[in-house]
């Protein structure tokens, strides 16, 4: 099999089919000419490789889907208009009234909000388990459980769970395992090879890498994606052609970017861990991280995300974050530029103060998405702001 950079550049690329263009064209068309004179001959099925309407499928979108499927090692990928669109649509493809889902509690705030507040309205019970122990998580599975939901590394605590062991235990009880792989990307972690059934991404982040699109993906077997695809069409959650082109362009440099994010984050984490204004630094690459050994075994790197607590709590953290000059104070992550935010007033507002405290998310925590800038400039910016 070819290497990640080669596949990032070439796999899924439709360009040479169209007048020798180096880049896959943007098929900015809502509809396509019927491939036969009588659509009734399809018997309701659209032939493979045939495009009818862009809410169902589009050539530019298909190109980027095939690229990610190759990188994740999945049979098929589906592109969505957002990461939350991918998560919600996929969950509703496997869950129905009377079912339940077992989930880690340490989750991205949007996912937590969806599970806590929306799923019960549909008659779906959600069991949040505040642990990263596969045995403890899977002990919550009962006869009505259809899905076990994971995030690893988690947002923003950067906790890891043993994916392979969790999948073994969950499959033994007849459950599907879905995992958000946004933080790691397929460059650093490939959950399908560890037993996961569906991998989810907010492509807004590292896959695109340039903070200029909102997009998402689900990747898995053809059989599982066959359940998700009609619901994506029904809900109208497919990625548009222009964002698909931008994500595909961004993914061509995914391997290069992620390696730079990873190296920079390691250096920044080491700097912050010894800084007098920092009480705690969380990064899987640090030996002090409780899941460091699991990260070494399960991942091919430690990622570009660092979380740290500022001495003095929320007021001190808010004061510091406003003083950054190289780093931007903004939500989101995974772009080439470094971004800092505070979970207490951005990603985790859906959590109560007690829930955040239980997970270890302090009011003075800053979540740092380390970009690809010169690491010396980032450390100087952090030092000046903190001091």
Secondary structure, DSSP 4 states (H G I P E B T S, - for coil): ---HHHHHHHTT--GGGSTT-SSPP----SB---SSS-GGGGTT-PPTT--SBTTT--HHHHHHHHHHHHHHT-SEEEEESSHHHHHHHHHHHH--TT-EEEEESS--HHHHHIIIIIGGGGT-EEEEE----HHHHHTT--TTEEEEEEESS-TTT-----HHHHHHHHHHTT-EEEEE-TTTHHHH--GGGGT-SEEEEETTTTTT-SS----EEEEE-HHHHHHHHHHHHHHT-BPPHHHHHHHHHHHTTHHHHHHHHHHHHHHHHHHHHT-TTEEEEE-TTSTTSTTHHHHHHH-SS--SEEEEEETTHHHHHHHHHTT-SSSEE-S---SSS-EEE-GGGTTTTTS-HHHHHHHT--TTEEEEE--SS-HHHHHHHHHHHH-
